[in-house]
Amino acid sequence: AFATSDLRTTVISCATNVILLRYQQYLGAVTTSGNYYVSGIRFIQTNAAATLSVVQLDVLGEYSIVEKIEIYQSGTGDGIRFLELTKGTFQFANVLNRDWVTAGLGAARVGCGVNIFDQYNAGLGMVRKVTSRGFKDAFILGYGSFDLGPFTIEECECSVNYRGITVGALQSKTLLSHNYFEGIELTCITDNGKYTSITDNELQPGTWTLGINGGSQAGGCNYERNQIGLSPALSNV
């Protein structure tokens, strides 16, 4: 694998283009995942040609928790992908791809570290204390046809990415708070949503051209107490 770490834990490693862990939504007359818990596992995708995400959770809901895991992606796919995250928590995790220590790749970067799709109208999801490094996008929140409703991303790190956090156009009442950005190459935060609160974030200087981009559909939003370091390229809010 491209990353070396202490292996005294449960390790799931694979060299073929497959999802290493998938929670598959039951296709019968069930509207909830029930409550489940995943912790203490390291997932390593060693196939440089892999296009699938390392982990995919069709639904993380009903106050289920995924925490204290590590995800390594050697291919071009995502780190972890959620099709629905409602009333669930993803926390205390490292999500890295093959370029996690390589600066200056720009738009040639690949994949998304934490990809949160909006399969249904939902809400009350939380991502906290998660590091996403090396991917083209560190975090994407919603880009489908539904609103995830109140959603929180807090105390997370975006490092050595092309883009940091992107909030989709249909999202409302998103809170981005106390997140840290370094080595970003284009935009630290892109907010296309409505009624978004972006507060108390730290944007370290880098080659990025936009610190916080309000987007074209943002309305009723609150941006305050963000520490924005001057970028050699251009600092803007």
Salt bridges, closest charged atoms under 4 A:
ASP6 OD2 - ARG8 NH2 2.62
ASP58 OD2 - ARG22 NH2 2.91
GLU62 OE1 - LYS87 NZ 3.29
GLU70 OE1 - ARG42 NE 2.67
ASP99 OD2 - ARG98 NE 3.94
ASP137 OD1 - ARG163 NE 2.73
GLU154 OE2 - ARG128 NE 3.44
GLU155 OE1 - ARG128 NH2 3.71
GLU155 OE1 - LYS129 NZ 2.92
GLU182 OE2 - ARG133 NH1 3.81
GLU185 OE2 - ARG109 NH2 2.89
ASP200 OD2 - ARG225 NH2 2.85
GLU224 OE2 - ARG225 NH1 3.21
